[in-house]
Every structure is written in structure tokens, then in C-alpha cells.
């Protein structure tokens, strides 16, 4: 049997794709997920197999964290609440699901002598940067509680790395898209159009700019950083070489769904963003990751197009067919 790896949040979007890849490479995987945003159907292909152990548990409980890391060699920490908009309505969710859970996990690793950690951070730690693309050396100035919680987790990891010798790799993901996605602009637009194909509400003024990376390439980058980063604490941006606007995403979604003449209704707040804490422009410089050997093969446009097709297929499969 292969070495045992823990994936927290392994029933979630990126986490479940990572589990698939680790199993493919011969590892045994323990998944811990409280299913607040993860879904067991994302791990359906591993049901009954010997490679994946699924634990439904909450890392906000220190006892769960302690059991989770028992006997594992590496921890991929992907458990978090992924919905940035929650920041504005219920900020405590991001503190407890992200910061408290991460502290409990780090403490469990310290106590059990586990010394290898990969963390799913976010481009949201940069807040509203002065320019794009933004590099890892740029200041961390989050404008959402979600971004602040990810930055807090990174600081905790840095301290634990220095104090207790934990090798920690923090990956600041751009917008990761692909099969099983259940939040964000693409999912939002598709569901609105399925409900009303004649009119579409767009959050923001449509000019918000983002980089989109397909989840298959994000997993590739994740494993590359894990294998090639040095000792201590390291940060890598994980994104694409290009960036597009929300209007571009709208155009792609309409095209893939075969819709024409749809009335667009924009709902901007503040300086054209979609909600308080949203940022107008964010894209990442990925030179550091490229030096490890990463090179994205799909553009932001291609990643969004492929995602729309896969999500429409998933929705169609889940729909009752008479």
C-alpha cells in the first residue's frame, strides 16, 4: 500500500480532484470533510475502494484534527468556506471554518510530529492590488474577511514552520474552475439562465477582471509545488497567464448555452464590483511557479468554456428524465 496522505476538505471542489490524482499516483488518502460545502458524490468513484478513507468530521473540534493526522505523512489542507460573499453577511463563518480549523490542524500536526503541509490559500489575500498581475512579494492587504482569514492562516503556518520545523507550502489560487464547481460567477450565471433564459442579472458592472485556471492544471501545479518547494515556508501564486472580464465570462456562458437576445441587467455596488469585499481587478504573476516547471496549457477563455460544458452536463445528468 502507498503512503498515507490527509486531504482536508477532500469532498470539495479542488480537494476531490486532488484526491483523484493522488489515488491515481498510488497514494492512500484520508479525507476529512464536514460537508458544509463539500459533497460526498464528488468522491463517489472511490466508494468501497481501499485507497480512500472518508471521515465526516469537523476540524473546529481539536479532537477530530488530532485523529485526522494520525499516521499521515503529508497534509493537504483544503478545508474552508469558499464563498467570499459570506464575508459581508456572516464573517464569523470564515473565522471559524478557516482560521480556527487551521489552528487546530497545525496543533494536531505539531503534537503528532507531522512535518509536511500544503495549504489552499487565495488571491484574495492581495485585496485590491495597485496593478496586475501581482507577484508573491506584493503586500497582503485583504478587503474581505475571507481574504483576511486566508492571510491569517498563512501567518500561523509561517510561525509553526519556524517554531516547529513544519515544511509549509501556501498556494494562492486564482479563480479555479472546472467540473464539480458549485460557487462563483460561472455557476451563478448558468443557474440564473436556466431559471430565466430571457434575462440575466450580472453582479457588478461586468468589467471586473480575473484570471481563470482549469482545476486539472491547478492540481498539476499543486503537486509540482509540493514536490519541488524547499524546506521552511514557501508561497506560490497559482493562476493563468492571461485574464478576462466578467463580460467575457457572460459571453462564453451565453454562447455555450446557445442563447441569444438575452437582456443583461447589471447590479454594481461601490466602484463597479459585485458586492462589498469584491475586488475590481486581480490576476497573478506565476513566474515563481513556472521556475518549478509549470506552464498552463488552457487560456482563461478555454478554461471557462470547458467548465460551462462540464457543468451543463452535470446538471443534465442530475435532472429527472421521464
ChimeraX attribute file (.defattr): number of C-alpha atoms within 10 A of each C-alpha:
attribute: neighborCount
match mode: 1-to-1
recipient: residues
	/A:1	8
	/A:2	11
	/A:3	12
	/A:4	21
	/A:5	23
	/A:6	25
	/A:7	27
	/A:8	29
	/A:9	29
	/A:10	32
	/A:11	30
	/A:12	29
	/A:13	24
	/A:14	24
	/A:15	26
	/A:16	25
	/A:17	21
	/A:18	24
	/A:19	28
	/A:20	19
	/A:21	16
	/A:22	19
	/A:23	16
	/A:24	11
	/A:25	10
	/A:26	13
	/A:27	18
	/A:28	21
	/A:29	25
	/A:30	22
	/A:31	24
	/A:32	26
	/A:33	26
	/A:34	21
	/A:35	16
	/A:36	14
	/A:37	17
	/A:38	24
	/A:39	19
	/A:40	15
	/A:41	13
	/A:42	19
	/A:43	20
	/A:44	11
	/A:45	10
	/A:46	16
	/A:47	13
	/A:48	9
	/A:49	8
	/A:50	10
	/A:51	20
	/A:52	23
	/A:53	17
	/A:54	18
	/A:55	15
	/A:56	14
	/A:57	18
	/A:58	21
	/A:59	27
	/A:60	19
	/A:61	13
	/A:62	17
	/A:63	14
	/A:64	18
	/A:65	24
	/A:66	19
	/A:67	12
	/A:68	24
	/A:69	27
	/A:70	16
	/A:71	14
	/A:72	20
	/A:73	15
	/A:74	21
	/A:75	25
	/A:76	24
	/A:77	22
	/A:78	26
	/A:79	29
	/A:80	29
	/A:81	19
	/A:82	20
	/A:83	14
	/A:84	20
	/A:85	18
	/A:86	17
	/A:87	23
	/A:88	14
	/A:89	9
	/A:90	11
	/A:91	16
	/A:92	13
	/A:93	18
	/A:94	25
	/A:95	22
	/A:96	17
	/A:97	20
	/A:98	24
	/A:99	23
	/A:100	18
	/A:101	23
	/A:102	28
	/A:103	21
	/A:104	19
	/A:105	25
	/A:106	26
	/A:107	16
	/A:108	21
	/A:109	25
	/A:110	19
	/A:111	13
	/A:112	15
	/A:113	17
	/A:114	20
	/A:115	19
	/A:116	21
	/A:117	22
	/A:118	24
	/A:119	24
	/A:120	21
	/A:121	26
	/A:122	22
	/A:123	24
	/A:124	29
	/A:125	24
	/A:126	25
	/A:127	21
	/A:128	18
	/A:129	20
	/A:130	12
	/A:131	11
	/A:132	15
	/A:133	17
	/A:134	18
	/A:135	17
	/A:136	18
	/A:137	7
	/A:138	11
	/A:139	13
	/A:140	17
	/A:141	15
	/A:142	21
	/A:143	18
	/A:144	22
	/A:145	23
	/A:146	30
	/A:147	24
	/A:148	24
	/A:149	28
	/A:150	27
	/A:151	23
	/A:152	18
	/A:153	24
	/A:154	26
	/A:155	13
	/A:156	15
	/A:157	26
	/A:158	21
	/A:159	14
	/A:160	22
	/A:161	23
	/A:162	13
	/A:163	10
	/A:164	16
	/A:165	18
	/A:166	23
	/A:167	23
	/A:168	27
	/A:169	28
	/A:170	26
	/A:171	25
	/A:172	24
	/A:173	23
	/A:174	22
	/A:175	23
	/A:176	25
	/A:177	29
	/A:178	25
	/A:179	21
	/A:180	21
	/A:181	18
	/A:182	19
	/A:183	14
	/A:184	15
	/A:185	15
	/A:186	22
	/A:187	18
	/A:188	14
	/A:189	20
	/A:190	21
	/A:191	14
	/A:192	15
	/A:193	18
	/A:194	12
	/A:195	11
	/A:196	12
	/A:197	17
	/A:198	14
	/A:199	14
	/A:200	21
	/A:201	15
	/A:202	20
	/A:203	20
	/A:204	22
	/A:205	18
	/A:206	22
	/A:207	15
	/A:208	21
	/A:209	18
	/A:210	25
	/A:211	25
	/A:212	28
	/A:213	29
	/A:214	24
	/A:215	23
	/A:216	19
	/A:217	21
	/A:218	25
	/A:219	21
	/A:220	15
	/A:221	24
	/A:222	24
	/A:223	14
	/A:224	16
	/A:225	24
	/A:226	21
	/A:227	10
	/A:228	12
	/A:229	17
	/A:230	12
	/A:231	13
	/A:232	17
	/A:233	22
	/A:234	20
	/A:235	20
	/A:236	24
	/A:237	25
	/A:238	36
	/A:239	30
	/A:240	28
	/A:241	20
	/A:242	17
	/A:243	21
	/A:244	18
	/A:245	18
	/A:246	19
	/A:247	16
	/A:248	18
	/A:249	22
	/A:250	19
	/A:251	15
	/A:252	19
	/A:253	22
	/A:254	20
	/A:255	13
	/A:256	14
	/A:257	16
	/A:258	8
	/A:259	13
	/A:260	11
	/A:261	9
	/A:262	13
	/A:263	11
	/A:264	13
	/A:265	14
	/A:266	15
	/A:267	15
	/A:268	16
	/A:269	14
	/A:270	11
	/A:271	14
	/A:272	18
	/A:273	20
	/A:274	21
	/A:275	18
	/A:276	17
	/A:277	22
	/A:278	23
	/A:279	22
	/A:280	20
	/A:281	21
	/A:282	23
	/A:283	28
	/A:284	25
	/A:285	19
	/A:286	21
	/A:287	17
	/A:288	16
	/A:289	22
	/A:290	16
	/A:291	10
	/A:292	14
	/A:293	12
	/A:294	19
	/A:295	17
	/A:296	19
	/A:297	13
	/A:298	17
	/A:299	18
	/A:300	27
	/A:301	19
	/A:302	15
	/A:303	22
	/A:304	23
	/A:305	20
	/A:306	18
	/A:307	23
	/A:308	27
	/A:309	15
	/A:310	16
	/A:311	19
	/A:312	18
	/A:313	13
	/A:314	13
	/A:315	11
	/A:316	11
	/A:317	10
	/A:318	9
	/A:319	9
	/A:320	6
	/A:321	6
	/A:322	3
